[in-house]
Amino acid sequence: MITKSLVIISCCGLLGLGCYPDRLLAQVPTVSSRNNPTTYEDDRVKIVIQNCSRKQQDLVCNAILTSKNSDRTVNLSGDNIRLVDFEGNEYYPSIIKLANRVGENNSIKTELIENIPFKASFVFTKVPTNLTQVALLQIPLSGEVDTTVKFRNFSVIGAAPVVTKAKKTPVTETAAVNIPVEASGDNNLVCPDRTKILYRATSKSFLMYICGAKNPTHYVGLSRDGSQGITLRLRYYDRTQFSADNGDTNYTIAANRLVVRRDSRIIYQEKIQVLQALPGTISAQESTSKLKVKKNSTSLPANLNQKRSFTSQPILKKMYHDRSTKSVLYFFLYCESISKLRSNSSSETTDIIVKFKH
C-alpha cells in the first residue's frame, strides 16, 4: 500500500500539473454502481441521495425514494435521521418533506407507489458553513420497509472552501454528486432547478456550463469524467465573460481561458473551447475577419464620400504645422463626424460643414 502511494505521488511530481487540475474540485470517491455511496437498493426499495446543498444557514439533503415490486407504506422520523461530519458532530433535521407534504412533529408517513419516485428532503440547521464532506447520513425507515440506510463520504454543494497550505495550493471547492458528462443535452442533470444551459465550453481538464432561466445565473464546472463538480451563483457576467466566487476563490471565463484566482492571485488557468455561446453572441472561436460590416455609402453626402477615400495623414501633418488652436479643434470635429457617419447604417443624410480658419 505504501509503495503504491509513493508511485502515485512520484507520477504526479513528474507530470507537474497533470495531477493538479482534478484537485480544483473536491474529491468524490470513484466507485462502481454496486458500491455507490449515494445509492442504496434492495429488493423492496431504492434510495438515491441527489445532493446535500447549502442554503444560507441550513444544509438541505435531497433524496429519491422508490418502492420496488409493490406499493409499500413507509415512516420517516426526524428524531432518528442524523448527519455526522468528520469531527464526530451530529446533526438532526428540523424539517422533513416527502412528496409535496411536510412532516408533522418532525415525522411523516406515506404509501410509496411501485416504481414511482418520491422526492424527499431533510433540512439540517446550524451546520458549519465550512462543512464540505458528509461522513455519514443515516436514514431509518419503518413500516413495510423496516431498514436503516447509511450513506457515507459524499460532498456538500455550496460550502465554504477549505484552505490547505501547500507548494501549489489546490482549490478545495465543493462537489456535486454523480453529474453525467455532457448530460446528453438534459438541462436538469447539470443546471439548478428550473434553469437551462445557456453557454457551454470545454478544456483539457473540465467541462463548463453557464445556466439560467432567461439570463445567466449559475456557473457549473465538471471534471471531464463527470465524477466531480461545482455549482456557484454568478457574481458578474457580460456577453463574453463570466465570474463566480466561492469564498476567497474566484472562477472567471474570459478571452478563451478559464482562470482560477485565490485572494486575487492566479493559481490555475487553462485554455478553453466554446461549444455554445450565449444567444445573440459570437462564439469565441469565430474569426472576426469573417464579419461583414454593412455600409450604406448613399447615406453620406457626395463630398464626404469623396473625402473618405483620402488618407488623413497629409491633413494631419498640415494641421500640426498650423499654430491655430481653432484649426486643430475643427479638424478633430471633422474626424469625429466622419467616424460617426461611417458607423451610421440609416438612410438619413447628414450635412456637416467644417470650416477651417488659417
C-alpha positions in Angstrom: 0.0 0.0 0.0 2.8 2.4 0.9 4.7 1.5 -2.3 1.6 2.2 -4.4 1.1 5.6 -2.8 4.7 6.5 -3.4 4.4 5.6 -7.1 1.3 7.8 -7.4 3.0 10.7 -5.8 6.0 10.3 -8.0 3.9 10.3 -11.1 2.2 13.5 -10.1 5.5 15.1 -9.4 6.9 14.1 -12.8 3.8 15.3 -14.7 3.7 18.7 -12.9 0.1 19.9 -13.3 -1.0 16.6 -14.6 -2.5 15.7 -11.3 -3.2 19.2 -10.2 -6.4 20.2 -12.2 -8.5 17.5 -10.7 -7.8 18.9 -7.2 -9.6 22.1 -8.2 -12.8 20.3 -7.3 -13.4 18.5 -4.1 -12.6 14.8 -4.3 -15.5 12.5 -4.7 -14.8 8.8 -4.4 -14.9 7.0 -7.8 -16.7 3.7 -7.2 -18.8 1.2 -9.1 -22.6 1.3 -9.2 -22.6 -1.7 -6.9 -20.9 0.4 -4.2 -22.1 3.9 -4.9 -22.0 6.0 -1.7 -25.2 7.9 -2.8 -27.4 5.0 -3.7 -29.0 2.2 -1.7 -31.1 -0.6 -3.3 -32.5 -3.9 -2.2 -35.5 -6.0 -3.3 -38.0 -3.7 -1.7 -36.8 -0.1 -2.0 -34.3 2.1 -3.8 -33.0 5.4 -2.2 -30.8 7.9 -4.0 -29.2 10.9 -2.4 -29.3 13.6 -5.1 -27.2 16.2 -3.2 -26.7 18.0 0.1 -26.6 21.7 -0.6 -26.0 24.9 1.4 -29.0 27.3 1.6 -28.0 30.2 3.8 -27.6 28.8 7.4 -29.3 25.5 6.5 -28.0 22.3 4.9 -30.6 20.6 2.8 -30.2 16.9 1.7 -32.5 15.8 -1.2 -33.3 12.2 -1.9 -35.5 10.0 -4.1 -37.4 7.0 -2.6 -38.8 4.3 -4.9 -40.7 1.2 -3.9 -39.9 -1.9 -5.9 -42.3 -4.8 -6.9 -45.3 -3.4 -4.9 -46.8 -0.5 -3.1 -45.3 0.0 0.4 -46.1 2.2 3.4 -43.0 3.9 5.0 -42.5 6.1 8.0 -39.7 8.7 8.4 -38.8 10.4 11.7 -36.5 13.4 12.0 -35.6 12.2 15.5 -33.8 9.2 14.0 -32.4 10.7 10.8 -28.9 12.1 11.5 -25.9 13.6 9.7 -22.4 13.2 11.0 -19.3 15.2 10.0 -15.7 14.0 10.1 -15.2 15.6 13.5 -17.9 13.4 15.1 -20.5 16.2 15.3 -24.1 15.0 14.9 -27.0 17.0 13.3 -30.7 16.2 13.2 -33.2 17.6 10.7 -35.6 20.3 11.9 -37.9 19.7 8.8 -38.5 16.6 6.7 -40.5 16.6 3.5 -41.9 13.7 1.4 -43.5 14.3 -1.9 -45.4 17.6 -1.5 -46.0 17.1 2.2 -44.2 18.5 5.3 -43.9 16.2 8.2 -45.9 17.0 11.4 -44.0 16.8 14.7 -40.9 16.1 12.5 -42.3 12.8 11.2 -44.1 11.7 8.1 -45.9 8.6 6.8 -46.9 7.8 3.2 -47.5 4.9 0.8 -44.9 4.6 -1.9 -46.3 3.5 -5.2 -44.5 0.8 -7.1 -41.7 2.2 -9.4 -42.9 5.8 -8.8 -40.1 8.1 -7.5 -41.0 10.1 -4.4 -38.9 13.2 -3.6 -37.7 13.6 0.0 -35.7 16.4 1.7 -34.2 16.8 5.1 -33.3 20.3 6.4 -30.5 20.5 8.9 -29.9 23.7 10.8 -26.8 25.2 12.4 -24.4 23.2 10.3 -21.0 24.9 9.9 -20.6 26.8 6.6 -17.2 25.2 6.0 -18.6 21.6 6.1 -17.6 20.2 2.7 -17.8 16.5 3.3 -20.5 14.4 5.0 -19.1 11.4 6.9 -22.5 9.7 7.4 -26.1 10.4 6.5 -28.3 7.8 8.3 -32.0 7.3 7.3 -34.0 4.8 9.2 -37.2 3.6 7.5 -40.1 1.8 9.3 -43.4 0.4 8.3 -43.5 -2.1 5.4 -39.9 -1.2 4.7 -38.0 -1.7 8.0 -34.4 -0.9 7.5 -31.7 1.7 8.2 -29.8 3.1 5.2 -26.4 4.7 5.7 -24.7 6.9 3.1 -21.0 7.7 3.7 -18.4 10.1 2.5 -20.0 12.4 -0.1 -19.7 16.1 -0.8 -21.7 19.2 0.0 -22.7 21.8 -2.6 -22.2 25.5 -1.8 -19.9 25.0 1.2 -17.1 27.5 2.0 -13.7 26.4 0.7 -11.2 24.6 2.8 -7.8 26.3 2.5 -4.8 24.0 2.6 -1.2 25.2 2.6 1.0 23.6 0.0 3.6 24.5 -2.6 0.7 24.6 -5.1 -2.4 25.4 -3.2 -5.3 23.4 -4.7 -8.8 24.9 -4.9 -10.6 22.6 -2.5 -14.1 23.5 -3.6 -17.5 21.9 -3.3 -18.6 19.0 -5.4 -21.8 17.8 -7.0 -22.6 14.1 -6.9 -22.9 11.9 -10.0 -23.3 14.5 -12.7 -23.0 12.8 -16.1 -20.6 14.0 -18.7 -22.2 16.5 -21.2 -25.5 15.4 -19.7 -26.8 14.4 -23.2 -28.4 17.8 -23.6 -30.6 17.3 -20.5 -30.5 20.7 -18.7 -32.0 19.3 -15.5 -29.0 17.0 -15.0 -26.5 19.8 -15.0 -28.3 23.1 -14.1 -30.1 24.0 -10.9 -33.9 23.7 -10.8 -35.9 25.5 -13.5 -32.8 26.7 -15.4 -31.3 25.6 -18.7 -27.8 25.6 -20.3 -27.1 29.0 -22.0 -23.4 28.6 -22.6 -21.0 25.6 -22.8 -17.2 25.3 -23.0 -14.6 22.6 -22.7 -10.9 22.4 -21.8 -8.3 19.8 -21.3 -9.5 19.1 -17.8 -13.0 20.5 -17.4 -16.5 21.0 -18.8 -18.0 24.4 -18.1 -21.7 25.4 -18.2 -23.5 28.7 -17.7 -27.1 28.2 -16.6 -30.1 30.4 -16.2 -33.9 30.6 -16.9 -33.5 33.6 -19.2 -30.3 35.4 -18.1 -27.2 33.7 -16.8 -27.4 33.0 -13.1 -25.1 30.0 -12.3 -21.7 28.6 -13.2 -21.3 24.8 -13.2 -17.9 23.2 -13.6 -17.3 19.5 -14.0 -14.3 17.2 -14.3 -14.2 15.5 -17.7 -15.3 12.2 -16.3 -18.3 13.8 -14.6 -17.4 12.5 -11.2 -16.6 15.9 -9.7 -18.3 19.2 -10.0 -19.1 22.6 -8.6 -22.2 24.9 -8.8 -21.8 28.6 -8.0 -24.0 31.6 -8.4 -22.6 34.2 -10.9 -21.2 37.4 -9.4 -20.8 39.1 -12.7 -21.3 38.4 -16.4 -21.4 40.1 -19.8 -21.6 38.7 -23.3 -18.1 37.2 -23.2 -17.1 37.0 -19.6 -18.5 35.1 -16.5 -17.3 35.3 -12.9 -18.3 33.4 -9.8 -17.0 33.4 -6.3 -16.7 30.6 -3.7 -15.3 32.3 -0.6 -11.9 33.8 -1.4 -11.7 31.8 -4.6 -12.8 33.2 -8.0 -13.6 31.4 -11.2 -13.6 33.5 -14.4 -14.2 32.6 -18.0 -12.9 35.2 -20.4 -10.8 35.5 -23.5 -10.9 31.8 -24.3 -9.5 30.9 -20.9 -10.6 29.6 -17.5 -8.8 31.5 -14.8 -9.0 30.5 -11.1 -7.8 33.0 -8.5 -7.4 32.9 -4.8 -7.0 36.2 -2.9 -6.6 37.9 -6.4 -3.7 35.6 -7.2 -3.9 33.3 -10.2 -3.5 29.7 -9.0 -4.6 28.0 -12.2 -5.6 28.8 -15.8 -6.4 26.7 -18.9 -7.3 27.4 -22.5 -11.0 26.7 -23.3 -13.0 26.0 -26.4 -16.5 27.5 -26.6 -19.1 24.9 -27.7 -22.2 27.0 -27.2 -22.2 30.8 -26.9 -24.9 32.9 -25.3 -27.9 33.5 -27.6 -27.2 36.5 -29.8 -23.4 36.4 -29.2 -20.5 35.5 -31.4 -18.6 32.3 -30.4 -15.1 33.0 -29.3 -13.9 30.5 -31.9 -15.4 32.5 -34.8 -12.9 34.7 -36.6 -13.6 38.4 -36.6 -12.2 38.6 -40.1 -15.4 36.8 -41.3 -17.6 39.6 -40.0 -19.1 41.8 -42.7 -19.9 45.3 -41.8 -22.8 46.6 -43.9 -22.1 50.1 -45.1 -24.5 52.3 -46.9 -22.5 54.8 -48.9 -25.6 56.6 -50.1 -26.2 57.8 -46.6 -23.3 60.2 -47.0 -23.1 63.4 -48.9 -21.2 63.2 -52.2 -18.4 65.4 -51.0 -17.9 63.4 -47.8 -17.8 60.1 -49.8 -15.0 61.6 -51.8 -13.1 62.7 -48.7 -13.4 59.2 -47.2 -11.1 57.9 -49.9 -8.2 60.1 -49.0 -5.9 59.5 -46.1 -6.0 61.9 -43.3 -2.2 61.8 -42.8 -1.4 64.8 -45.1 -4.2 66.8 -43.5 -2.9 65.8 -40.0 0.6 66.9 -40.9 -0.7 70.2 -42.2 -2.7 70.7 -39.0 0.3 70.1 -36.9 2.2 72.9 -38.7 -0.8 75.2 -38.2 -0.4 77.1 -35.0 -4.1 78.0 -34.8 -5.8 76.2 -31.9 -9.2 76.6 -33.6 -7.9 74.9 -36.8 -6.9 71.9 -34.7 -10.3 71.8 -33.0 -12.2 72.0 -36.3 -10.0 69.2 -37.7 -10.8 66.8 -34.8 -14.5 67.7 -35.0 -14.3 66.8 -38.7 -12.7 63.4 -38.0 -15.2 62.6 -35.3 -18.1 63.4 -37.7 -16.6 61.1 -40.4 -16.3 58.3 -37.8 -19.9 58.6 -36.8 -21.1 58.7 -40.4 -19.1 55.5 -41.2 -20.9 53.6 -38.4 -24.3 55.0 -39.4 -26.4 52.4 -41.3 -29.6 54.5 -41.6 -30.7 56.1 -44.8 -30.8 59.6 -43.3 -28.5 62.2 -44.9 -26.4 64.3 -42.5 -24.9 67.6 -43.7 -21.8 68.7 -42.0 -20.0 71.9 -42.7 -16.4 72.1 -41.5 -14.7 75.4 -41.7 -11.0 75.8 -41.4 -9.5 79.1 -40.3 -5.9 79.6 -41.1 
